[in-house]
């Protein structure tokens, strides 16, 4: 999604104020100048501040994104302010770290609002890029870098590839053509400083797989997609299965595709592995065609978002401690008949927009409630129905689990057998992430045991 078309350079400013209230007012002056006389700036400011009291809009890496939906003709108004030394806000210390303040006003008629919000949050999640933007010597360079970032042409610092890597990539292209592969997957985390896109890059349909948002030049026509999969493993190509599943849900890959996968140890700066993968053979236990992977009610972006959150929980835990949890997605009408609450539902009474997993500000809330026993029940469109839910699937839907797997895995297998849903389990003991579909399990990410395994 190209976001730069929603922003004018006149709406990028240096914030003069030192407190959140006044900083937001500065941005509102710029934002509302062309909306019309019917918009009350003071009313908008009050709504923004009231929202901050219930849910902080601080993202991470010094970026905050206050936002509102209002009645207006245009779909979005987007303003950005550079903050010199943080903002004061009573009761919220996070604002002392803010260096970029983004204000988003969206029309109530706009349908893709949460996707737009998530796209902005994803772009501004890369610390290296944020540090580069904030360090701009003057406002004109700051504006230019913001536009490059939103347009997808601002890259992480590049690291030159050596002769061996260039040779490996060149030969990988030959293998991909000879094996009749549909795409070349390059695991970009092999390179500590980012992958250099040069004229010698493979002239083949290429997909980049990285652990964080990776911006590449928009004119690289051979790069068809960037798939973001967080990984805490040092194994070669550890993100492979998750990347392929995300690619299928996005329509980047088809079930009968063959992929040539190239990478090495993360941050080693050395490509040393090439694997050719038949998707049909690798995933036949779970799916027999593309339409089998996701239930018809589950949006691909919801599935991708929950896999990302599961990866973060497996990597970080909560407050330094391992966390295990279960996400059940889709067919909630049927699923809800087979669950009962273990605790009072923490999501009850909130607007659907505020409890949708596509809302980037829900991440911390989900992580916080992940320590509650029981499952998260999530609609296919991303709306969180409940947390702390105990699953009671009928006995005939229970599946015998391999030894070592606990009640969460058994519950995930049973509920996906009983309803047309999909489940993701994060194991508290091993950190493994496992996907369940129709009672069948598919390990996605697991911590390294040895160093020679491919996935």
N, C-alpha and C positions, 0 to 999 in steps of 0.2 A: 504494500500500500504506500503510494507516494504521498507524503504528508506535507511536503514543501509547498504544494499548491494552495494550501489553506492558510498560509502565513505570508504576510508582507513585511519587508524589512523595517517599515515604519512602526511595526508593532513589536520590535525587539529593542529593549531599552536597558540602561543602567539604572538600577534601583538606588534611590538616594536615601530612603528611609532605613531605620535600623530596627523597626518592629513590624510584625506580620500585618497588623491592622493597616498601617499606613502604606506598606509595600503593596498589599492587595489593592488599595485605593488607587495607587499610581498605575497599576496594570489595568484597572477598570476604566480609568480616564481614557487610556489608549484604546481599550477594547470597545467601549460604548460610543466612541465618537461618531461612528457611522451606522449605528443600529437604528436610531430614531428617538424621538422625544418621549415616547411612551415608556421607555426603560428607565427605571429609577436606580441610579448608581448606589445610593445609600441602602436601598432595599436589597440589592444584589450583594453588597458588602456584608450586610447582616446575615443573609442566607449562607454565605461562604463561611463566615466565622462560626455560625451555629453548627454547620456541618463539621467543622474542624473539632468542635467539642465532643462530637459523637464518634468521629472516625478521622484520624490524622491522615492528611494527604501526602505525608513524607514517604518517598519511595526508598531510596538508598543512594549512596555515593554523592550526597550533597544535592539531591534533586527532590523537589516537592511539586505536586501537581494538583492544586485546588481546582475544582470543577463543579459546574452546575448545568442543569437543563432548564431552559427558559423558553418562553414563547417568542419566536423570531422567525423571519423568512429564510435567512441563510442557514445552512446546516451546521456550520461551526465558525466560531471566532476564537483564534488562538493567539495569545500574547506571551512573550517570554521576557523575563528580567534577569539580569546578572546581578548577583548580590556580592558585595565586597567581603564582608566578614560575618555572615550569619544574621539571623533575625531573632529578636526577642519575642517570646510568646508565653504567657503565663500558663504553667501546667504542662508544657510540651517542650522538653529540652532538645528534641530532634531538630528544631528549627535553628538552633545555634550552629548546626552543621550545613545549613542550606547555602548553596552557591548559585544554583539555577532555580528560578521560580517560574513555573509554567502555569498559566491560567487558561482553562478551556471552558468556553461557553458553547453549549450544544442545543440545537433546537429540539423541542419535545417531540417533533414529528420524525426525527432522524432514527432510522431503524438499526443501523450498524454502530451505534454509539459505544457499546462495550468493546467491540472489536477495535474501534478507533482508539479508545482509551488504552487497551492492551498493547496496540502497536506502538504508541508513544512510549509507554513504560518499557517495552522491550528494547527500543532503540536507545533509551537513556539508562540502560542497565549496565553498560560496559564502563568500568571505572577508568580504563586507559583513555577512552574517547572523551569522557567527561573531564578528566584532568587536562587533556589537551585543549578542550574548548574553553574551560575556565581560565587557563593560563594565557589566553589571547591578550596581547599588549594593549589593544584599544578596542572600542566598541565596533568599529567597522570590520575588523578581523573576526571578532566574536560573532557578528551577524553572518559573515560569510561561512564560518565553520558550522553554525547552526543550520544554515540552508544545506550545506553539504551533508550534514548528518541526517537531516530529515529526507533528503533526496537519495540517500543510500550511496554516496560517493566519498564519505569520510572514512578512512580505513584506520585500523589499528597500526601502530608502528610496524613497519615491514622489516623482515630479516632476509637478507640475501640467501638464496639457496646455493649450495655448493654443486660442483660438477656432477657428483654421484647422484644427487637427488634429481637433477635435471634429466640425467640419463634414465633413471628409474621411471620417472613420469613419462618420458618419451616411449620407453619400451612397454609401459603399462597400457598406453594408447594402442599399441600394436596388438597386445594380448586381448584387449577389449574388442577390437575389430575382428580378430581371428576367431574368438570365442562367441562372436555374435551377441555381445552384451548390449543391452539397451542404454546403459549409463555407466559412467566411471564415478565411483564414490571416493572422494579424497578426505581423509580424516585430518582436518586442519590443526588439531591440537598437538600433532606431532611437532609443530613448529612453535617454539616458545614466544617468539616475537610477532607471530602472524605470518600467513603465507603470502609470498610475493607473487602477484599476478603479472606475468611477462609475456612477451611474444612467443616464448618457447613453451608456454603452458599448453597442455594437450588440446588439440582442435577436435574435441569430442564432447558429446553431451555429458556435462559434468555436474555433480551435486557435491557441495561442501558440507561436511558434518563437523560441527564444533560445539564446545560446551557452553559458549556464550554468544550473544548476538555478534555476527561477523559481517562487517560492511565491505562490500567489494564494488569495484567500479561498475557503474550501470551499463557501460558499453561492452562488457565482456559477454558476448552473446552465447558463448558455449556453456556458461554457468547458468543452469536453469533453476536452481533452488539452493537455499541454505537451510539445513535442518539443524536445529539447536537441541542437543541432548547433553545434559549435565552428566558427568561421570566422575566417580571417586576412585575408580580402579586404574591401576597402572598397566593393566593388560593391553596388549595390542588389539585394536579394533573393538574395544569393550562396548562401544556405543552401537554396534552393528544392528542387533535385533531391534532396539528401540527406534533407530533411525529408519529402518525399513518399514516398520509399522506406521510411523508418522508419515513416511513417504506415500504409503498406500492410502491412508486416510485423506491426504491432500490431493491425491490423484497424480502425484509425481511418478509413481511406479504402478505397474499392473501385476496381478498375481502370477502371470506366466513370464515375467521379466527375468533376465539374467544380469547380474551386476558384477562389475570388476571393482574390488575394494582395495584401496591402497593406503598404507599408513605405517606408523611405527610407534615406539614408546612415546607417551605424552611428554612434550618439552625436550625430547632428545635431539630434535632438528635433523633426524636421520630417518629416511624412508627405508624400511627393510622388510616389508611384508606385502604380499599380493595374494588376495583370495578371490576366487570366482564363486559367486553364490547364486544358486537357483532359488528364487523366492518360493516357488511351489514346493520344492523338496524340503526347504528349511522350515516352512510354516504349515505343512499339510496336516499336522495334528490339531491345529486350531481353526484353519480356514481352508475352504476348497475353492473359493473364488473371492474377488474383491468385496462383493456385497455381504459376505459372511463375517467379515472382521468386526464391523460395528453394527449394533442393532439399528434399525431404521430410524429410531427416535433420537439417536445420539449424534450430535454434531461433531465433526472431526476436530474442530478447534477446542471443544470441551475435553475430548479425549487427550489431545496434545497438552492442554493446560494441566490436567490432573497427573499426567506422567511427569511433567516438569516439577510439580509440587512434591510428588512422591520421591523424586530424585533428590530434591533439596532436603527432605526429611531424612532420607537414608544417609545423606552426606553429613548433615549438620546435627541431626537429632534435635533435642529441645533443651536449652540451657545446659549444654554439654553432656546430656544423657541420651542414650539410644531410645528411639521411639518406634513403636510398631502400631500400624493402623490399617484400616480397610476402607476403601472407597467403592461403593456400588453405584453404577451409573446407568440410567435408563429404565424404562418400563416401571416407573415408580408407582403407578396405580396398582399393579400386581405385587410389586415388592413390598409396599406398605402394609399389605395384608399379612405379610409373613415376618414382620418385625414388631418389637415392642420397646418402649423407651426404658433405658437404664437410669437416665437423669432427665431433668426438665430440658426440653428442646431449646438450646441457646439461640436458634435462628427464628423462633416463633415471633410473629408480629412485625418483622422487618420487611421493607419493600423488596420485591423480587429483584430489582436492579441492584440493590445494595448487598444482596446475599447470593449474587451470581459469581461463579468461580472465574468468569472471564474478566470480572472487575479486578484490576491488579492490586487493589487495596484489601482484597480478601485473603491474600497470601498469609499474612501474619495471623489473622483470625483462625484460619484453618490449622495452621501450625500450633497455635495455642490450644485448640480443642482436640488436637490429635492425641494428647495424653489421656483423654477420657476413654475408658473402656467402651467397646462397641464400634459400630460402623457409621460412616458418613453416607447418607442416602441423597443422591444427586439426580435431578431430572436430566434428560438428554440435552436440554437447552442450557444447562449449567446452573440452574437455580438449586441452591442447597435446601433440601427439605428438612433434614435433621442431622444431629450428631449424637453419639452415645446410644445407638440403636442396636438392640440384640436381635440377631437373625434366628428365626425359627422356621426353616424350610421343612416341608413334609419329609418323612423318613425315606420315601421312595426316591427322593432326589439326592440323597446323600451319596458321596463318592468316597471310596477308600483312598486315603492319602499315603504317600510314601512315608516311611519312618522319619522322624525328626521334624515333621511339619505339624503345627499346632492348630488350635481352634479357629484362628482367623482364616487359614488356608482352607480348612474344612467347610467353614461357613461360606467362603467365596465360591468354592466349587458347587456347593448345594444351591445357593441362590441363583447362580448363573445357569444351573440346570433347570431350575423351577420357573425362571422368568427370562424374558428376552432382554437381558442386561449384560453388562460387562463389569468385571471387578479388578481392582488393583490392590495388591497386598504389599505392605512394607513390613519386613520382618525385624523385630526389635533385637533378636539374638544374632542374626547374621548380616543384617543390612541389605539382604537381597530384595529385589523388587520383582514381583511375579504377577503376570496377567492371567485372568481366568475368563474363558468363554465356553459356554455350554458344558461346564464341568471339567474342561480340560485346562491344564496349567501350562504356561509358557514363561520360563525365567527370562527376565529382560536384562537386569543389571545385577551383578553380584561382585562382592569385594574379592580382590585378588588372593588366591591361595599360593599359586606359583607364578613365575614370570614368563612362562613359555606358552601359556594358553592364548588362543586367538580371540575368544569371546567369553 
